[in-house]
Amino acid sequence: MPPAASRGGGAGLRPVGADADQGREMNFEQAQAELERIVQQLESGQADLDDAIKLWERGEELHRFCLEQLDSAQGKIEALRPSEPA
């Protein structure tokens, strides 16, 4: 898996729709919930082709963001874990 920096695009992700007006960056839980909604919409088959493409692109953006957040959390946990004796 490439490092988070090389995947790019996720930092500073903002909510869309009803939450967009609040002017704050999205957190992991919000991104995950939106991604789950997108997956449900795509799996339902109800979106026309143009909307499905837009949903897919937004889903890719959210996926990258979530991976970056998880990579960051893992790095923090590893930094806090005591090193094992050699």
Secondary structure, DSSP 8 states (H G I E B T S, - for coil): ---HHHH-S-TT----GGGGGG-----HHHHHHHHHHHHHHHHHT-S-HHHHHHHHHHHHHHHHHHHHHHHHHHHHHHHHS-----
